[in-house]
């Protein structure tokens, strides 16, 4: 694969939460997770040319994270070992399976967010991407905090219902809807 910076960045940003969650489950130490995550990110970047597009990037990244987590734990030999190699293997497999399920949920959520109106998407962006407080949103939108909270509640309810409908439809493709 030719080195494509934007493709790597898109794949890496999508896989980042799964990598961090896996590392935390394996290392149970936030400082260690940050250190190992940085190493993993660097290795993923350096080896991106070896990545085969026919395989899920997140699975490939989790394999590299697994090796680095094992190395970190081996280097910390004086510390108590939390998990046996068999349990580590089961955790790695479960993480990969969970990632597949979460990817389908993210696709459903993306489709549902696209169905929202522009104002609703703007509210979501302010609250969840830009991490504004309800009070900050109320002030900037000239609304009461209660009105902002109610609007976000309605949006969340719509997204929950919509994603549930799409997930049910994807598990029964004969119904005519697919993710």
C-alpha positions in Angstrom: 0.0 0.0 0.0 1.4 3.4 -0.9 1.8 5.7 2.1 -1.3 7.9 2.2 -1.3 10.3 5.1 -5.0 11.1 5.0 -6.0 7.5 4.8 -3.8 6.5 7.7 -5.2 9.4 9.8 -8.8 8.4 9.0 -8.2 4.8 9.9 -6.1 5.6 13.0 -8.6 8.0 14.4 -11.4 5.5 13.9 -9.4 2.8 15.7 -8.0 5.0 18.5 -10.8 4.4 21.0 -10.6 0.6 20.6 -6.8 0.6 20.9 -7.0 2.7 24.1 -9.7 0.5 25.6 -7.8 -2.6 24.9 -4.6 -1.2 26.3 -6.4 -0.1 29.5 -7.9 -3.6 29.9 -4.5 -5.1 29.5 -2.4 -2.7 31.5 -4.8 -1.1 34.0 -2.5 1.9 34.4 -3.3 5.1 32.7 0.3 6.3 32.5 1.3 3.0 31.0 -1.6 3.1 28.6 -0.4 6.6 27.3 3.2 5.4 26.9 2.3 2.2 25.1 -0.4 4.0 23.0 2.3 6.4 21.8 4.6 3.5 20.8 1.7 1.7 19.1 0.8 4.9 17.1 4.4 5.3 16.0 4.6 1.7 14.9 1.3 1.8 13.1 2.6 4.9 11.2 5.9 3.3 10.4 4.4 0.0 9.2 1.4 1.5 7.4 2.9 0.5 4.2 2.7 -3.2 5.3 -1.1 -2.9 6.1 -3.3 -5.0 3.8 -6.5 -3.1 3.0 -8.6 -6.3 2.7 -8.3 -6.7 6.5 -9.9 -4.4 9.1 -7.4 -1.8 10.2 -8.6 -1.9 13.8 -7.8 -5.7 14.0 -4.3 -5.1 12.6 -3.8 -2.2 15.1 -5.0 -4.3 18.0 -2.5 -7.0 17.1 0.3 -4.5 17.3 -1.1 -3.1 20.5 -1.3 -6.6 22.0 2.4 -7.2 21.3 3.4 -3.8 22.8 1.2 -4.4 25.9 2.8 -7.8 26.4 6.3 -6.3 26.0 5.5 -3.6 28.6 4.1 -6.2 31.0 7.2 -8.4 30.5 9.5 -5.4 31.1 7.6 -4.7 34.3 8.5 -8.2 35.7 8.6 -7.0 39.3 5.0 -6.1 39.1 2.1 -8.5 39.7 0.8 -10.2 36.6 -2.9 -9.6 36.3 -3.9 -11.9 33.6 -2.8 -15.3 32.3 -1.7 -15.5 28.6 -4.9 -17.5 28.0 -7.1 -14.7 29.4 -5.1 -12.1 27.4 -5.9 -14.1 24.3 -9.6 -14.2 25.1 -9.6 -10.5 25.8 -7.9 -9.8 22.5 -10.5 -11.9 20.6 -13.3 -10.3 22.5 -12.0 -6.8 21.7 -11.9 -7.6 18.0 -15.4 -9.0 18.1 -16.7 -6.1 20.0 -15.1 -3.7 17.5 -17.0 -5.3 14.7 -20.3 -4.8 16.6 -19.4 -1.3 17.5 -18.5 -0.5 13.9 -22.0 -1.4 12.8 -23.5 0.7 15.6 -21.3 3.7 14.6 -22.5 3.3 11.0 -26.1 3.3 12.2 -25.5 6.4 14.3 -23.8 8.2 11.5 -26.8 7.5 9.2 -29.2 8.7 12.0 -27.2 11.9 12.6 -27.4 12.7 8.9 -31.2 12.4 9.2 -31.3 15.2 11.8 -32.0 18.8 10.8 -29.2 21.3 10.7 -30.0 22.9 14.0 -30.1 19.5 15.8 -26.7 18.6 14.3 -25.3 22.0 15.4 -26.5 21.3 19.0 -24.8 17.9 19.0 -21.6 19.4 17.7 -21.6 22.1 20.4 -22.3 19.6 23.2 -20.3 16.5 22.2 -17.6 17.6 19.8 -16.8 21.0 21.2 -17.8 19.9 24.8 -19.7 23.1 25.7 -21.5 23.1 28.9 -25.3 23.4 28.9 -25.0 26.9 30.3 -22.5 28.0 27.6 -24.8 26.6 25.0 -27.8 28.4 26.5 -26.0 31.7 26.6 -24.7 31.5 23.0 -28.0 30.3 21.6 -30.1 32.7 23.7 -32.1 29.8 25.1 -32.7 28.7 28.7 -30.5 25.9 30.0 -33.7 23.8 30.4 -34.7 24.4 26.8 -31.2 23.3 25.6 -31.4 20.2 27.8 -34.8 19.3 26.5 -33.7 19.7 22.9 -30.7 17.5 23.5 -32.9 14.9 25.2 -35.2 14.8 22.1 -32.2 14.5 19.8 -30.8 11.6 21.9 -34.2 9.9 22.0 -34.4 10.2 18.2 -30.9 8.8 17.8 -31.6 5.9 20.1 -34.8 5.0 18.3 -33.3 5.4 14.9 -30.2 3.3 15.6 -32.3 0.6 17.1 -34.5 0.5 14.0 -31.5 0.4 11.7 -29.8 -2.3 13.8 -33.0 -4.4 13.7 -33.3 -3.8 10.0 -29.7 -4.9 9.3 -30.2 -8.1 11.2 -33.2 -8.8 9.0 -32.0 -7.6 5.5 -35.1 -9.2 3.8 -37.0 -6.2 5.3 -35.4 -4.0 2.7 -33.1 -1.9 4.9 -29.4 -2.4 5.2 -26.6 -0.5 6.9 
